[in-house]
Amino acid sequence: MTSVSKAGSAERVLSPRVSELKKKIHDDKYLTTAIERIASVLSRNLVETRGVTGNSADFMLQ
């Protein structure tokens, strides 16, 4: 008789950080804050690397 192991049947031990993030992903306030932070960092980076001329189509200059 052949034994077949089922993938994922054994529980993996997650690091404390991963466990914490798995809980936070269901928190609307956490997600909103994280998205706003990402948008802020990206916006700042765009302004610093491309500059702002006052033209709403600055992104098309590159």
Secondary structure as UniProt FT lines:
FT   TURN            7..8
FT   HELIX           16..24
FT   TURN            25..26
FT   HELIX           28..50
FT   TURN            56..57
FT   HELIX           58..60
//
